[in-house]
Amino acid sequence: MIKQNTIEQIMATVKVEEVIEDFVSLKRRGVNMIGNCPFHDEKTPSFTVSPAKNIYKCFGCGKAGDSVRFMMDHDAMSYPESLRYLANKYNIEIEETVNTAEELAVKEVTTSYYIINEFAQSYFNNSLFNTNEGKSVGLSYFKDRGYNESIIKKFGLGFTTSDKNDFTKTAISKQYNIEFLKKLGLTSQYDNDFFRSRVMFTIHNLSGKVIAFAGRTLSQDKKTPKYINSPETDIYNKRKVLYGLYFAKQSIRKEDECIMVEGYTDVITLHQYGVDNAVASSGTSLTVEQINLVKRYTPNIKIIYDGDAAGVKAALRGLDLVLEQDMNVRLVMLPDGEDPDSYLKKVGIEEFRKYLKEKEQDFLFFKTNLLLAEAGDDPIRKSKVLKDIVQSIAKIPDNIKKQLYIQKCSTMMGISEEILIGETNKVIKANQKQQHFRNKRDQPNHVDDSTFLNQKTQPYGTQIGPAKQVVTGDDYQEKDVLRILISHGNLPLKDDSEMLVCAFIIDSVKDEIQHFDNELVKTMFTMAIEQFNANGKIDINAFTSSNDEQVRLLAIDFLADPYIYASWEEKGLQFQTQKDPENNQEKDAIQSIKRFLFRKQGKRIDQLEIKIKELSVTPGSELDLIRYIKAYRIVQTQRTKMAEELGSVFLK
């Protein structure tokens, strides 16, 4: 178990924006930073990072937290795994207590998967460099491809010998679970090694953890599959992985472009020659998940195809997905018989870069030219080309971009813009209609009205945010007081005062906590009081890092703001009658407390009226009746005075 002082050091050191920028491209917007959310598909950025508050929040899907929570959600890490990742990133030495037998027993399966894969990668690498078969076969293959030792180790390349179960026996001797070995595809159902006599390519996730392997045979036997891959597991889904992205993500952001190739060896060769923004889809058609991985770092993709027109034409069918995600796609076709690996080695890096620059074409224009060339003067075939291109244009979400493509394609195809616009609109309407029926089909037969009313919806019922909770009682007033406590609690109430906002608020409402309507707010106020009594202030991290998701999300809701205040002071202007909103804690706290107490006094008056009515018809209760009437008048007088201060009017 990681010691508390280490956790505190990690939390004090990490910067949320630095952690998140390893996975998401962020742009500065005022005091905050913004980017596309990594947790859901979105075209307009709503993922906001606050460096000052060390938190993030997506105003689209509601995901929120601190650096630790980000790694937990993004890479499916446990809390300790996330802390270790951050400690390693910031070179913080971890102090741990000895795990108990119970803690070891409940260690997550995914942790075991990562550990076993790390062992396997080390084993394969050792086989490559330190066995006779590995050196003579595997290492020779990689060196023949021009790979140096540095790039081999960087990408975790390896080799598996022809021995049928040496890996499995070694793993078992080190007490690795045989069932886990089988689930990871490292051991067959017959307890033999799954990968044998193959050079090995290691597949990493975005954090650099080993999640899977691909093995390439060097045999000339056509019956032997060229590549075999790890099966999908809890830590590996091939639709959500791009080979080399872990090594390429920083360069992709820097270059503002992702170069997409087909194979593992293409990626490795490009990286060895300094083209560090290259990744591969590993022979599969691009998926929405893979496209969105790239979109975190750049909207620009350049896809390099081998010089095979038939293969390129087949690949083009899947690229409408990229347009649909509002990405900018450019294609480069290499000369006949060449792939990125062979052509780069043939012409050298400078000529290769020059070729990419000169030969790149916009995807839609490339597709239009290719299909028109095939259609020739045949009007029927040309009409099919028109329909194909219109289908692609209709996928583009940006209306300005869509119009520009229509203008260019109308010239290329010799078709008037009006016809293209009309045909495009037909496709868009048809797509919308299909989506409407799909959404309707997927809805349950009976929908609760309150659930429907509490959802923010787009056309055709696509939910874009979490359902709002129904507000009852004094919910607004209670939450507003808690908001001030969380967002300004440790600031001085006044510039010339030593009293903190949290002390003022807690002292003002502590007698009312038992009467709170909102149980979550009551829980969080109780936490704050315990913190204040122990330390004289409140611990914001305890709320934003809480394992209780409701506590964490509500705290971050109070701290995160989708709006940006103008930086008037930077422009030589200042507020004349009040402080800026971020530093107006005194007025906020006092006004919030008054509204809160005003509301609670109203409820107390209602309760006193009920009691007075009961006592007025109860024989022998005259003294109690007088006492309650006095209390009623005192509370009513207090409320009248508070109403005057608030500028409110009430009818009692």
C-alpha positions in Angstrom: 0.0 0.0 0.0 1.4 3.4 -0.9 2.0 5.6 2.1 0.0 8.8 2.6 3.0 11.1 2.6 3.9 9.7 -0.9 0.3 10.3 -2.1 0.4 13.9 -0.8 3.8 14.5 -2.6 2.3 13.1 -5.8 -0.8 15.3 -5.6 1.3 18.4 -4.8 3.7 17.8 -7.7 1.6 16.7 -10.6 0.1 19.2 -13.0 -3.1 18.0 -14.5 -2.5 19.8 -17.8 0.9 18.0 -18.3 -0.7 14.6 -17.6 -3.6 15.1 -19.9 -1.5 16.6 -22.7 0.2 13.2 -23.1 -3.2 12.0 -24.4 -5.2 15.0 -25.6 -4.2 18.1 -27.6 -5.2 21.1 -25.5 -5.4 24.8 -26.5 -5.3 27.7 -24.1 -8.6 29.5 -23.6 -8.4 32.2 -21.0 -7.2 30.8 -17.7 -8.3 27.3 -18.8 -7.4 24.8 -21.6 -9.8 23.0 -23.9 -9.7 20.0 -26.2 -11.7 17.1 -27.6 -12.9 14.8 -24.9 -11.1 11.4 -24.8 -14.1 9.7 -23.2 -16.8 10.3 -25.8 -17.0 11.2 -29.5 -17.5 15.0 -30.0 -16.9 17.4 -32.9 -16.9 20.6 -30.8 -14.4 20.6 -27.9 -16.1 20.6 -24.5 -13.3 19.0 -22.4 -11.9 21.7 -20.1 -8.8 21.6 -18.0 -8.2 24.1 -15.2 -4.4 24.3 -14.4 -5.1 26.6 -11.4 -7.6 24.2 -9.8 -5.7 21.1 -11.0 -8.9 19.5 -12.4 -10.6 18.6 -15.7 -14.3 18.4 -16.6 -16.1 17.5 -19.8 -19.2 19.6 -20.2 -20.5 17.1 -22.8 -20.4 13.7 -21.1 -19.8 14.8 -17.5 -16.4 13.0 -16.9 -14.4 14.9 -14.3 -11.6 14.6 -11.8 -7.9 15.2 -11.1 -4.8 13.7 -12.6 -5.2 10.4 -10.7 -8.8 10.0 -11.8 -7.9 10.8 -15.4 -5.4 7.9 -15.6 -7.9 5.6 -13.9 -10.7 6.5 -16.4 -8.5 6.8 -19.5 -6.3 3.7 -19.1 -8.6 1.6 -16.8 -6.0 1.8 -14.0 -6.6 1.1 -10.4 -6.0 3.9 -7.9 -2.5 2.5 -6.9 -1.6 2.0 -10.6 -2.5 5.6 -11.4 -0.4 6.9 -8.5 2.5 4.8 -9.6 2.2 6.0 -13.2 2.3 9.6 -12.0 5.1 9.0 -9.6 7.2 7.5 -12.4 6.3 10.5 -14.7 7.6 13.0 -12.1 10.4 10.9 -10.7 8.9 10.6 -7.3 10.1 7.7 -5.1 7.2 5.6 -3.8 7.2 4.5 -0.1 4.9 1.6 0.5 3.7 -0.5 3.4 3.7 -4.3 3.1 0.5 -5.6 1.4 -1.6 -7.9 3.4 -2.7 -11.3 2.1 -6.2 -10.0 1.6 -4.9 -7.0 -0.5 -2.8 -9.3 -2.6 -5.7 -11.7 -3.1 -8.0 -9.0 -4.5 -5.4 -7.5 -6.9 -7.1 -6.7 -10.1 -6.9 -9.2 -13.0 -5.9 -6.4 -15.4 -2.8 -5.7 -13.3 -1.8 -9.3 -13.7 -2.3 -9.1 -17.4 0.1 -6.1 -17.7 2.7 -7.8 -15.5 2.6 -11.0 -17.6 2.8 -9.1 -20.9 5.8 -7.2 -19.6 7.4 -10.5 -18.7 6.6 -11.9 -22.2 8.1 -8.9 -23.9 11.3 -9.2 -21.8 11.4 -12.9 -22.6 11.0 -12.3 -26.4 13.6 -9.6 -26.4 16.1 -11.8 -24.5 15.4 -14.7 -27.0 16.3 -12.3 -29.8 19.6 -11.1 -28.4 20.8 -14.1 -26.3 19.8 -17.3 -28.1 21.6 -18.8 -31.1 18.3 -19.2 -33.0 17.2 -15.7 -32.1 20.5 -14.1 -33.2 20.8 -16.1 -36.4 17.2 -15.8 -37.5 15.4 -13.0 -35.7 18.2 -10.5 -35.3 19.4 -11.1 -38.8 15.9 -10.4 -40.1 15.7 -7.1 -38.3 19.2 -6.0 -39.2 18.5 -6.9 -42.9 15.6 -4.4 -42.7 18.1 -1.8 -41.5 17.0 -1.6 -37.8 19.6 -0.6 -35.3 19.7 -1.9 -31.8 18.2 1.3 -30.4 15.0 1.1 -32.5 14.7 -2.6 -31.8 14.7 -2.0 -28.0 12.5 1.1 -28.3 9.7 -0.8 -30.0 10.2 -3.9 -27.9 10.9 -6.2 -30.8 11.7 -9.9 -30.1 11.8 -13.5 -31.2 10.3 -16.8 -30.3 12.3 -20.0 -30.8 11.0 -23.2 -32.3 10.8 -24.8 -28.9 7.2 -25.7 -28.4 6.8 -24.7 -24.7 9.9 -23.0 -23.4 8.1 -19.7 -22.8 5.2 -21.4 -21.0 7.4 -23.5 -18.8 9.5 -20.4 -17.9 6.4 -18.4 -17.1 5.0 -21.1 -14.9 8.3 -21.5 -13.1 8.0 -17.9 -12.1 4.5 -18.6 -10.8 2.5 -16.8 -13.5 -1.1 -18.0 -13.7 -1.5 -20.5 -16.5 -5.2 -19.4 -17.1 -4.0 -15.8 -17.5 -1.3 -16.9 -20.0 -4.0 -18.7 -22.1 -6.4 -15.7 -21.9 -3.7 -13.4 -23.2 -3.0 -15.8 -26.1 0.6 -16.5 -25.0 -0.1 -20.2 -24.2 -2.4 -22.5 -26.2 -5.1 -24.7 -24.8 -2.7 -27.6 -24.9 -0.2 -25.7 -22.6 2.2 -25.1 -25.5 3.6 -21.7 -26.6 1.2 -19.9 -29.0 4.0 -17.9 -30.7 6.8 -20.1 -32.1 9.5 -19.4 -34.7 8.4 -15.8 -35.2 9.8 -12.3 -35.0 7.7 -10.4 -32.4 6.2 -7.0 -32.5 5.0 -5.5 -29.2 1.8 -3.5 -29.1 1.5 -0.7 -26.5 -1.4 1.4 -25.2 -1.2 5.2 -24.9 0.5 4.9 -21.6 3.3 2.7 -22.9 2.0 -0.5 -21.3 2.3 -3.8 -23.2 -1.2 -4.9 -24.1 -0.6 -7.4 -27.0 1.8 -9.0 -29.5 2.0 -9.7 -33.2 4.2 -12.5 -34.5 5.5 -12.7 -38.1 6.7 -16.0 -39.6 9.8 -16.1 -41.6 8.8 -19.4 -43.2 8.2 -19.6 -46.9 5.4 -22.1 -46.4 2.3 -20.5 -47.8 0.1 -22.5 -45.5 1.6 -20.8 -42.5 -0.2 -17.5 -41.7 2.2 -14.6 -42.2 1.0 -12.8 -39.0 -0.7 -14.1 -35.9 -1.9 -11.8 -33.1 -2.9 -11.8 -29.5 -6.7 -12.3 -28.9 -8.8 -9.4 -27.6 -8.8 -9.1 -23.8 -9.8 -6.7 -21.1 -6.7 -4.7 -21.9 -6.6 -5.1 -25.7 -9.3 -4.2 -28.3 -7.8 -3.9 -31.7 -10.4 -1.4 -32.9 -9.1 1.0 -30.3 -5.4 0.7 -30.9 -3.0 2.2 -33.4 0.4 0.7 -33.6 3.2 3.1 -32.6 0.9 5.8 -31.3 2.5 5.7 -27.9 5.8 6.7 -29.5 4.3 9.1 -32.0 1.8 11.1 -30.0 4.1 14.0 -29.0 5.4 14.3 -32.6 1.9 14.2 -34.0 1.0 17.2 -31.8 4.1 19.0 -32.7 3.8 18.5 -36.4 0.0 18.9 -36.3 -0.3 15.8 -38.6 -0.5 12.1 -38.2 1.0 9.9 -40.9 -0.9 6.6 -41.3 0.7 3.6 -42.9 -0.3 -0.1 -43.1 2.3 -2.3 -41.4 4.4 -2.6 -38.3 7.7 -2.5 -40.2 6.7 0.7 -42.1 6.1 2.5 -38.8 9.5 1.3 -37.3 11.4 2.3 -40.5 9.8 5.8 -40.5 10.6 6.3 -36.9 14.2 5.2 -37.4 14.6 7.8 -40.1 13.1 10.6 -38.0 9.5 10.5 -39.2 8.2 10.2 -35.6 4.6 11.0 -36.3 3.8 7.7 -38.1 1.4 5.1 -36.9 -0.3 2.0 -38.4 -3.8 0.6 -38.4 -2.1 -2.9 -38.5 -3.7 -4.1 -41.7 -7.3 -3.5 -40.5 -9.7 -0.9 -41.9 -9.8 2.3 -39.9 -12.3 2.4 -37.2 -14.1 5.4 -35.5 -12.3 4.6 -32.3 -8.9 4.8 -34.1 -9.8 8.0 -35.9 -10.8 9.6 -32.5 -7.4 8.5 -31.0 -5.7 10.6 -33.7 -8.2 13.4 -33.3 -7.0 14.0 -29.7 -3.7 15.2 -31.1 -4.5 16.7 -34.5 -7.3 17.0 -37.0 -4.9 16.2 -39.9 -4.2 12.7 -41.2 -2.0 11.8 -44.1 -2.4 8.2 -45.3 0.3 6.6 -47.4 -0.7 3.8 -49.7 1.4 1.2 -51.5 1.4 1.6 -55.2 -1.6 -0.6 -55.9 -4.6 1.1 -57.4 -7.0 -1.8 -56.7 -6.0 -1.9 -53.1 -6.3 1.9 -52.7 -9.8 1.9 -54.3 -10.9 -0.8 -51.8 -9.4 1.2 -48.9 -11.2 4.4 -49.9 -14.6 2.9 -49.1 -13.8 3.2 -45.4 -12.5 6.7 -45.4 -15.9 8.4 -45.2 -15.6 7.6 -41.5 -12.7 10.1 -41.3 -14.7 12.8 -43.0 -17.6 12.1 -40.6 -15.3 12.9 -37.7 -14.5 16.3 -39.2 -10.9 15.3 -39.9 -8.8 16.6 -42.8 -7.5 13.7 -44.9 -4.8 13.7 -47.5 -3.6 10.7 -49.4 -0.2 9.8 -51.0 0.2 6.9 -53.4 3.7 5.5 -53.7 5.2 4.3 -57.0 4.1 0.8 -58.2 5.6 -2.0 -56.2 6.8 0.2 -53.3 5.7 0.5 -49.7 6.9 3.1 -47.2 9.7 0.9 -45.9 11.1 0.0 -49.2 10.7 3.4 -50.9 12.2 5.3 -48.0 15.3 3.1 -48.0 15.5 3.4 -51.8 15.4 7.2 -52.1 16.5 8.5 -48.6 14.7 10.6 -46.1 14.9 14.0 -47.9 13.5 12.7 -51.2 10.9 10.7 -49.3 9.7 13.8 -47.5 9.7 15.8 -50.8 7.7 13.1 -52.5 5.1 13.1 -49.7 4.7 16.9 -50.0 4.5 17.0 -53.8 2.2 14.0 -54.2 -0.3 14.5 -51.4 -3.9 15.0 -52.4 -7.1 15.8 -50.6 -9.0 12.6 -50.0 -12.2 13.7 -51.8 -10.3 15.1 -54.8 -8.1 12.0 -55.0 -11.3 9.8 -54.9 -13.0 11.9 -57.5 -10.1 11.8 -59.9 -9.6 8.1 -59.5 -13.3 7.1 -60.0 -13.7 9.6 -63.0 -10.6 8.1 -64.7 -12.2 4.6 -64.4 -15.6 5.8 -65.6 -14.2 7.5 -68.7 -17.0 8.9 -70.9 -19.6 6.3 -69.9 -22.6 8.4 -68.6 -24.0 5.6 -66.4 -20.7 5.0 -64.7 -20.2 8.7 -64.3 -23.6 9.0 -62.6 -22.5 6.3 -60.1 -19.3 8.3 -59.4 -21.5 11.3 -58.8 -23.6 9.4 -56.2 -20.5 8.0 -54.6 -18.9 11.4 -54.2 -22.2 12.9 -52.9 -22.3 10.2 -50.2 -18.9 11.3 -49.1 -19.6 15.1 -49.1 -22.8 14.5 -47.1 -20.7 13.0 -44.3 -18.8 16.3 -43.7 -20.3 18.0 -40.6 -18.8 21.4 -41.3 -21.2 23.4 -43.6 -18.5 25.8 -44.9 -16.1 22.9 -45.7 -19.0 21.0 -47.3 -19.8 24.0 -49.6 -16.2 24.4 -50.7 -16.0 20.7 -51.6 -19.2 21.0 -53.6 -17.7 24.0 -55.6 -14.5 22.1 -56.4 -16.1 18.8 -57.2 -18.7 20.4 -59.4 -15.8 21.8 -61.6 -14.0 18.5 -61.6 -17.1 16.5 -62.6 -18.6 19.1 -64.9 -21.8 19.2 -62.9 -23.5 22.4 -61.7 -23.3 23.3 -58.0 -27.1 23.3 -57.8 -27.4 19.7 -58.8 -24.6 18.7 -56.3 -26.2 20.7 -53.5 -29.6 19.1 -54.3 -28.3 15.6 -54.3 -26.2 16.2 -51.2 -29.3 17.5 -49.3 -31.2 14.4 -50.4 -28.6 12.1 -48.9 -28.4 14.2 -45.7 -32.2 14.0 -45.2 -32.2 10.3 -45.9 -29.4 9.8 -43.4 -31.2 11.8 -40.8 -34.4 9.8 -41.4 -32.5 6.5 -41.0 -30.9 7.8 -37.8 -34.3 8.9 -36.5 -35.7 5.4 -37.0 -32.7 3.8 -35.5 -33.0 5.9 -32.4 -36.7 5.2 -32.2 -36.1 1.4 -32.7 -33.5 1.5 -29.9 -35.7 3.3 -27.4 -37.5 1.1 -24.8 -41.2 0.6 -25.4 -42.1 2.6 -22.2 -40.2 5.7 -21.3 -40.8 7.4 -17.9 -41.9 11.0 -18.5 -39.7 12.5 -15.8 -36.6 10.8 -17.2 -37.4 12.2 -20.7 -38.0 15.7 -19.3 -34.7 15.6 -17.5 -32.6 14.9 -20.6 -30.9 17.4 -22.8 -31.4 16.2 -26.3 -30.3 16.9 -29.8 -32.6 16.2 -32.8 -33.6 12.5 -33.0 -33.0 12.1 -29.2 -29.3 11.9 -29.0 -28.4 12.6 -25.3 -25.5 15.1 -25.0 -25.3 15.3 -21.2 -26.2 13.6 -18.0 -29.8 13.8 -16.9 -30.5 16.5 -14.4 -31.7 15.6 -11.0 -35.1 16.8 -9.9 -34.7 19.8 -7.5 -36.8 19.7 -4.3 -37.0 21.6 -1.1 -34.0 23.8 -0.3 -31.7 22.1 -2.7 -30.6 25.3 -4.5 -29.8 27.2 -1.4 -27.9 24.2 0.2 -25.9 23.6 -2.9 -25.1 27.3 -3.3 -23.6 27.5 0.2 -21.6 24.3 -0.4 -20.4 25.8 -3.7 -18.9 28.8 -1.9 -17.4 26.5 0.7 -15.7 24.3 -1.9 -14.6 27.0 -4.3 -13.6 29.8 -1.8 -13.4 28.0 1.5 -9.7 28.5 2.2 -9.6 32.2 1.1 -9.9 35.0 3.7 -13.4 36.3 4.1 -12.1 39.8 3.8 -8.8 41.2 2.6 -8.0 42.5 6.1 -9.4 39.5 8.0 -7.8 36.3 9.3 -11.1 34.5 9.2 -11.5 32.1 6.4 -14.6 31.7 4.3 -15.0 28.1 5.5 -15.0 29.2 9.1 -17.7 31.8 8.5 -19.9 29.4 6.5 -19.5 26.5 8.9 -20.2 28.7 11.9 -23.3 30.1 10.2 -24.9 26.8 9.1 -23.6 24.1 11.5 -26.9 24.2 13.5 -28.9 23.6 10.3 -27.0 20.6 8.9 -29.4 18.1 10.4 -32.2 19.8 8.6 -30.7 19.7 5.1 -32.9 18.3 2.4 -30.1 17.1 0.1 -28.3 14.1 1.6 -25.2 14.5 -0.6 -24.8 18.1 0.5 -25.2 17.1 4.1 -22.5 14.4 3.6 -20.1 16.9 2.1 -20.7 19.5 4.7 -20.0 16.9 7.4 -16.7 16.1 5.6 -15.8 19.8 5.6 -16.6 20.3 9.3 -14.4 17.3 10.2 -11.5 18.7 8.0 -11.9 22.1 9.5 -12.0 20.9 13.1 -8.8 18.8 12.4 -6.8 21.3 10.3 -8.5 24.8 10.5 -9.2 24.6 6.8 -10.8 22.3 4.2 -9.0 19.8 1.9 -10.2 20.4 -1.6 -8.3 17.4 -2.9 -10.4 15.2 -0.5 -13.5 16.2 -2.5 -12.1 16.2 -6.0 -10.2 12.9 -5.5 -13.0 11.2 -3.5 -13.8 7.6 -4.3 -17.4 8.5 -3.9 -18.3 9.5 -7.5 -21.2 11.7 -6.4 -19.0 13.7 -4.0 -16.2 14.0 -6.6 -18.4 15.1 -9.5 -20.4 17.7 -7.5 -17.2 19.2 -6.1 -15.8 19.6 -9.6 -19.1 21.0 -10.8 -18.6 23.8 -8.3 -15.0 24.3 -9.3 -15.3 24.0 -13.1 -17.0 26.7 -15.1 -17.9 26.5 -18.8 -17.7 30.3 -19.1 -14.6 32.4 -19.3 -14.4 35.8 -17.5 -12.8 38.6 -19.6 -9.3 39.4 -18.5 -10.1 43.1 -18.0 -7.0 43.9 -15.9 -4.8 42.6 -18.7 -6.5 45.1 -21.0 -6.0 48.0 -18.6 -9.6 47.9 -17.3 -10.9 47.1 -13.8 -14.2 46.6 -12.1 -15.3 49.9 -10.5 -18.0 48.8 -8.0 -17.0 45.2 -7.2 -14.2 42.6 -7.4 -13.9 40.3 -10.3 -16.1 37.1 -9.9 -13.1 34.9 -9.0 -12.2 37.0 -6.0 -15.6 38.2 -4.7 -15.8 35.5 -2.0 -17.0 37.9 0.8 -20.1 39.1 -1.0 -20.8 35.6 -2.4 -20.5 34.0 1.0 -22.6 36.5 2.9 -25.4 36.7 0.3 -25.5 32.9 0.0 -25.7 32.4 3.8 -28.5 35.0 4.0 -30.5 33.3 1.2 -29.9 29.9 2.8 -31.0 31.1 6.3 -34.0 33.0 4.8 -35.2 29.8 3.2 -34.7 27.8 6.4 -36.5 30.4 8.5 -39.4 30.1 6.2 -39.7 26.4 6.8 -39.3 27.0 10.6 -42.2 29.5 10.5 -44.3 26.8 8.7 -43.4 24.3 11.4 -44.2 26.8 14.2 -47.6 27.6 12.6 -48.5 24.0 12.5 -47.5 23.5 16.2 -49.4 26.7 17.3 -52.6 25.3 15.6 -52.2 22.0 17.4 -51.7 23.6 20.8 -54.5 26.1 20.3 -57.1 23.2 20.4 -55.2 21.1 23.0 -56.6 21.6 26.6 -53.9 22.5 29.2 -51.3 23.7 26.7 -51.5 27.4 27.3 -47.9 27.9 28.5 -46.5 25.9 25.6 -48.7 27.9 23.2 -47.4 31.2 24.6 -43.8 29.9 24.2 -44.4 28.9 20.6 -46.1 32.2 19.7 -43.1 34.1 21.1 -40.7 31.9 19.1 -42.9 32.5 16.0 -42.7 36.3 16.4 -38.9 36.2 16.9 -38.3 34.1 13.8 -40.7 36.2 11.7 -39.0 39.4 12.8 -35.6 38.0 11.9 -36.9 36.9 8.5 -38.5 40.3 7.8 -35.1 42.0 8.6 -33.3 39.5 6.3 -35.8 40.0 3.5 -35.1 43.8 3.7 -31.4 43.1 3.4 -31.9 40.7 0.5 -34.5 43.0 -1.2 -37.0 40.1 -1.1 -40.7 40.1 -0.6 -42.7 37.4 1.2 -46.3 37.1 2.1 -46.2 35.9 5.8 
